[in-house]
């Protein structure tokens, strides 16, 4: 993953957008990673992967209970966020 500073991101935003289409870009501020810029296609793929993982986990738990799509989405969102912050 390519890394740039927040100052570089501001100065080269158009270029950053273009480069993010082929590979995620980590943006740092004061030497610490603060955000990752990635393509819409890759973002949607990650969301779908998280949703699938949440559904599989629910299926395998043997205790499906009442299916609630909002609970499933919330769990997928949490897994997605947790995966981004190891």
C-alpha positions, 0 to 999 in steps of 0.5 A, spaced: 500 500 500 502 506 498 503 511 503 502 519 503 502 525 508 495 529 509 499 535 506 501 531 499 494 528 499 491 535 499 496 538 494 495 532 489 488 530 490 486 529 483 492 524 482 491 521 489 484 519 486 487 516 480 492 512 483 487 509 488 483 506 483 489 501 482 491 500 489 489 503 496 493 509 499 494 510 506 494 517 508 498 519 515 498 525 519 504 527 524 507 520 522 501 516 524 496 513 519 489 516 519 485 514 513 485 509 507 483 512 500 480 506 496 476 505 489 469 505 490 469 498 487 474 495 492 470 498 498 463 495 495 467 488 495 469 489 502 462 491 504 460 485 501 465 480 504 463 483 511 456 481 510 458 474 507 462 473 513 457 475 518 451 471 514 456 465 514 458 466 522 450 466 523 449 460 519 454 456 523 452 458 530 446 454 530 442 459 533 439 463 528 434 466 532 430 471 528 433 474 522 433 481 522 437 485 516 439 491 520 442 487 526 446 483 520 448 489 517 451 492 523 455 486 525 458 486 518 459 493 519 463 492 525 467 486 522 469 491 516 471 496 521 475 491 525 478 488 519 481 495 517 484 497 524 487 490 526 
